[in-house]
Amino acid sequence: MKPIKTSAAATAILAVALMSNSAMSHAGKEGYEKCQGVAKAGMNDCGANGHSCAGKAEVDGDKNEWVYLPEGTCEKIVGGVVKAPKEKMEKEMKAES
């Protein structure tokens, strides 16, 4: 497959994944995680950067905007960072101190 076709295929797969994973349907569901840094402009799942609504991301790939993705998917996407749940972050911080 040519590089352009591969890139177009990867972009199409990511777009379908992002569109099929709305915040309302996956919020808090087991098997999904918040993935930061991969949302397209207007395709984020919830608030960040001073706004409180889904679909308000202003630029592609903003490191603070996030979308719900099936667990393990975020790590496979360039620029994707798993946003740990608050409870997990608090436990890790207590363990380090």
N, C-alpha and C positions, 0 to 999 in steps of 0.2 A: 504494500500500500504506500502511496506517495505521502510525503510529510504533510502536505496541505490537506489531503483527504483524512489522514489520521487526526490532525488537529481539529478539523471540522467535525469528525465523528466524536471526539472527546468533548468538544464544546456542546454538541447536541445532547450527549448523554448527561452531562452536568446540568444543562438547562432543564431536561425532563425531570431529573432527580430533584432539582430545586423547586420546580413548579408543582410536583406531586406531593411535596412534603410541607404542607401548610402548618403554621404554628398551632392553630386550633385543633387539628386532628392528631398531632403528635406531642403536644405539651405534656411533659411528665410521664409519657409512656415508656415502659421498659423497652430497651433495645434501640433507643434513639439518644443522640447526644447533640449538644450545641456545637456548631462548627463555625469558628470565627475566621474572617479573612477571605471568604470565598463567595460572598453574596454579590450578585449583580445589583447595579443601581435600581432601586425600586422593588427589589425581590427579597429583602430581609424579612425575618419572621417576627421580630419584636423590637422594642425600643433600645436605642443607644445614641451616643453623640448628641444628647440634648433633645431628642424626640422620643415619644412614647408609643409610636404606632408601627405596625408592620408595614412594609412597602415604602418607607420613608428614607431609605439609604440613598445618598446623593451621588456616590461614586462606586464603581466596580472595585471589589477587593479591599474595601476598607477594613483594617485589622480589628476594629471595634464592632462591626456589624456581624450578625450571625444568622444561621439557618439551622433547623433540625435536620439531621441526616441519620441514616441507620448507623449504629455503632460500627467503627472500623473504617467507614468510608472517608471521614475527614482526613485521616492520616495518609490516605492515598492521593489526596489532591494537593498540588503545589500551592503553598501559602496557607493551607488549612491548619488551624490550631484548635484542639478540643478545649472548650470552655468548661472547666470543672464546676460541678454544682457547688453552691455556697457551703453546704454541710461538709462536703469532702475537703474543700479548701480550709475550712476552720479546723477540722481534725488534723490535717497535715501541718498547719501552722502551730498547733498545740504540741504536736509530736516533736517538732523541730526545736521548741523552746525548752 
